[in-house]
Structure formats: C-alpha cells, structure tokens
C-alpha cells in the first residue's frame, strides 16, 4: 500500500443525530459511522477514489474533541462566536462509530431545535483536516484512500450532506417521563412510553 501525507481536507461529512432531552447534553451524533465510504475526486492524483475514515482512537487527533468542537450552520465560513449554535461536550468510540454529544447554545433558536426534533433537519457534518492516509489500488477498481490520521475541528448542520446515507433519528429521553410518572421503572411503562413517540 502507498502512504501519503495530506494537510488540507475540510469536507469530512457523515453523520446520524439523536435529540436527547433531560440530560446534560441535548443531542448525539454518530459523526462517523464505523463503516463509511465516500466517492471523491483527487486533483493531486487526477482520479476518483473512495475515502474511508478510520474510526479507532489511534486514528483521531483528539485535542480539539477533548476541548469541545463548535457547532455551526451548514459549513459556516464565518466561524466566529456570533455564529456558534452550540458545542460538543463529549464523545465515545462505539461499535456504531464515533458518537459525539452536543449541547445547544443561546444562539440556537427554538425553530432550529424543533426542526431537529421533528426530523426536518436530518444531517450533520463533522469537519476536519486529514493528515495521513493509505491508498489501496486493485486493477480495474476505484482506489480506496484509508484515512489513518485526521483531526476534527467543528460540527455543522448540513441540509445537503456529502453522505446522503447519513440520517437523523430523533428520540426523547425516557428518564424524565418515568420520574414524573412516579411509578416503578417497569418494562411495561417503558414500552408504553416508546409507543407514544
């Protein structure tokens, strides 16, 4: 396999969002699924290729993730504080991929929050820089660029995402409703609440 160093790529984009109420964070995004592949074009190599982001901890420069990524609207070019809609407050490496927890800021109006909850806005992008990748070439096939090291730097809502398979699922947290019901946390209660939504 051929190894390459790449310094600039701001088009990392694939996601899955869940709205979570009644917890210390407001939504979760499977920002990069474990299995991911996107068709792209390399101007450097003059070829189409499939990009696959590796999703293990050793593949991520996590300093920015650790401090919290800003949340913007649709790949906002003006990434100033006045355009910040929220921030990430945690992340996990799971069998789904990289799951990022986010919290709304004061500039995220109720219309935006409702659109996420009601599945009007369905996708989010994680943006970042690719630092190193490995190219796999097989005769007669589109090459695959495996991203071995990359660094996330922001999260954005993206109505037209690069990855059309990245969809949002909106859920409500059951914890508050169970506490309000003042009933035991039985399977039948949880089942009835799930059916409501």
C-alpha positions as CSV (number, residue, x, y, z in Angstrom):
1,X,0.0,0.0,0.0
2,X,1.0,3.5,-0.8
3,X,1.2,6.0,2.1
4,X,0.6,9.7,1.7
5,X,0.5,12.8,3.8
6,X,-2.3,15.2,3.2
7,X,-2.6,18.6,5.0
8,X,-6.0,20.1,3.9
9,X,-9.4,18.5,3.6
10,X,-12.4,20.3,5.1
11,X,-15.0,18.1,3.6
12,X,-15.3,15.3,6.1
13,X,-19.0,14.8,6.3
14,X,-21.2,11.9,7.5
15,X,-23.5,11.7,10.5
16,X,-26.5,10.4,12.4
17,X,-28.2,12.6,15.1
18,X,-30.4,11.8,18.0
19,X,-32.1,14.5,20.1
20,X,-31.8,13.8,23.8
21,X,-33.8,15.8,26.3
22,X,-33.4,15.8,30.1
23,X,-29.7,15.0,30.2
24,X,-26.5,17.1,30.5
25,X,-26.3,17.1,26.7
26,X,-29.0,17.9,24.1
27,X,-28.3,15.7,21.1
28,X,-25.9,12.9,20.0
29,X,-24.4,12.5,16.5
30,X,-22.9,9.3,15.1
31,X,-20.5,11.7,13.4
32,X,-18.6,9.0,11.5
33,X,-20.1,5.5,11.2
34,X,-17.9,2.5,11.7
35,X,-18.5,1.5,8.1
36,X,-18.2,4.6,5.9
37,X,-17.1,5.2,2.3
38,X,-17.5,8.3,0.1
39,X,-16.7,8.8,-3.6
40,X,-14.4,11.8,-4.1
41,X,-12.0,13.2,-6.6
42,X,-8.3,13.8,-6.1
43,X,-6.9,16.8,-8.0
44,X,-3.5,15.8,-6.9
45,X,-3.7,12.3,-8.4
46,X,-6.3,13.2,-11.1
47,X,-8.6,10.3,-10.1
48,X,-11.8,9.4,-8.4
49,X,-11.4,7.4,-5.2
50,X,-13.3,6.1,-2.2
51,X,-12.5,7.7,1.1
52,X,-12.8,5.7,4.2
53,X,-12.2,7.4,7.6
54,X,-10.7,5.1,10.2
55,X,-12.7,5.4,13.5
56,X,-10.4,4.0,16.2
57,X,-8.9,6.2,18.9
58,X,-5.4,5.9,17.3
59,X,-6.7,7.4,14.1
60,X,-8.0,10.7,15.7
61,X,-6.1,13.7,16.9
62,X,-8.5,14.3,19.7
63,X,-7.2,17.6,21.4
64,X,-10.0,19.6,19.8
65,X,-12.6,17.0,20.6
66,X,-11.4,17.0,24.2
67,X,-11.9,20.7,24.5
68,X,-15.2,20.8,22.6
69,X,-16.0,21.4,18.9
70,X,-18.1,24.4,18.0
71,X,-21.4,23.8,16.3
72,X,-22.2,25.8,13.2
73,X,-24.9,26.0,10.5
74,X,-24.1,24.4,7.1
75,X,-20.3,24.7,6.9
76,X,-20.3,28.3,8.0
77,X,-17.4,30.2,6.6
78,X,-17.6,32.9,9.3
79,X,-16.7,30.7,12.2
80,X,-17.0,33.5,14.8
81,X,-18.6,33.2,18.2
82,X,-21.7,35.0,17.0
83,X,-22.4,32.1,14.6
84,X,-21.8,29.4,17.2
85,X,-25.0,27.4,17.8
86,X,-23.6,25.1,20.5
87,X,-20.7,22.9,21.4
88,X,-19.7,19.3,21.8
89,X,-19.5,18.1,25.4
90,X,-18.2,14.5,25.0
91,X,-17.6,11.7,22.6
92,X,-17.3,7.9,22.6
93,X,-15.8,5.3,20.2
94,X,-18.5,2.7,19.8
95,X,-19.4,-0.2,17.5
96,X,-21.5,2.4,15.6
97,X,-18.6,4.7,15.1
98,X,-17.6,8.0,16.7
99,X,-20.6,9.2,18.7
100,X,-20.4,12.9,19.7
101,X,-22.6,14.5,22.4
102,X,-23.6,18.1,21.8
103,X,-25.2,21.0,23.8
104,X,-27.3,23.8,22.3
105,X,-26.1,27.4,22.8
106,X,-28.2,30.5,23.3
107,X,-28.0,31.4,19.6
108,X,-29.7,28.1,18.6
109,X,-33.3,29.3,18.4
110,X,-36.3,27.2,19.2
111,X,-37.2,26.8,15.4
112,X,-33.8,25.1,14.8
113,X,-34.2,22.8,17.9
114,X,-37.8,21.9,16.8
115,X,-36.6,21.2,13.2
116,X,-34.0,18.7,14.6
117,X,-36.5,17.1,16.9
118,X,-39.2,16.9,14.1
119,X,-36.7,15.4,11.6
120,X,-36.8,18.4,9.3
121,X,-33.1,18.9,9.6
122,X,-31.7,15.4,9.2
123,X,-27.9,15.5,8.9
124,X,-24.9,17.0,10.5
125,X,-21.3,17.1,9.3
126,X,-18.1,16.8,11.2
127,X,-15.4,18.9,9.5
128,X,-11.7,18.4,10.0
129,X,-8.2,18.0,8.4
130,X,-6.7,14.8,7.1
131,X,-3.1,14.4,8.0
132,X,-2.2,10.9,6.7
133,X,-3.8,8.2,4.5
134,X,-3.0,4.9,2.9
135,X,-4.0,4.2,-0.7
136,X,-5.1,0.7,-1.8
137,X,-5.2,0.0,-5.5
138,X,-6.6,-3.0,-7.3
139,X,-6.6,-3.3,-11.1
140,X,-9.9,-2.3,-12.7
141,X,-11.3,-0.9,-9.4
142,X,-11.6,2.6,-8.0
143,X,-8.8,3.1,-5.4
144,X,-9.6,3.3,-1.7
145,X,-7.9,6.0,0.4
146,X,-7.9,4.9,4.0
147,X,-7.6,7.9,6.3
148,X,-5.1,6.8,9.0
149,X,-4.9,10.1,10.9
150,X,-7.3,13.0,10.9
151,X,-8.4,15.9,13.2
152,X,-12.0,17.1,13.7
153,X,-12.4,20.8,14.2
154,X,-16.1,21.6,14.0
155,X,-19.6,20.2,13.7
156,X,-22.2,21.7,11.3
157,X,-25.8,21.2,10.3
158,X,-25.8,20.2,6.6
159,X,-29.1,20.1,4.8
160,X,-27.3,18.7,1.7
161,X,-24.6,16.4,3.1
162,X,-21.8,14.7,1.2
163,X,-23.0,11.4,2.6
164,X,-26.7,11.0,1.7
165,X,-26.9,7.9,3.8
166,X,-26.3,9.9,7.0
167,X,-29.7,10.3,8.6
168,X,-31.1,11.7,11.9
169,X,-33.1,9.7,14.3
170,X,-34.9,11.8,16.9
171,X,-35.7,10.3,20.3
172,X,-36.9,11.7,23.6
173,X,-35.2,10.7,26.8
174,X,-37.5,8.4,28.9
175,X,-35.8,9.3,32.2
176,X,-37.8,12.5,33.0
177,X,-41.1,10.9,32.0
178,X,-40.5,7.9,34.1
179,X,-39.7,10.1,37.1
180,X,-42.8,12.2,36.5
181,X,-45.0,9.1,36.4
182,X,-43.9,8.2,40.0
183,X,-44.2,4.5,39.0
184,X,-41.6,1.8,39.1
185,X,-39.4,1.7,36.0
186,X,-41.1,-1.4,34.7
187,X,-40.8,-2.9,31.2
188,X,-44.5,-2.2,30.6
189,X,-44.1,1.5,31.4
190,X,-41.1,1.9,29.1
191,X,-42.9,0.0,26.4
192,X,-46.0,2.4,26.7
193,X,-43.7,5.5,26.6
194,X,-41.9,4.2,23.5
195,X,-45.2,3.6,21.7
196,X,-46.2,7.2,22.4
197,X,-43.3,8.5,20.3
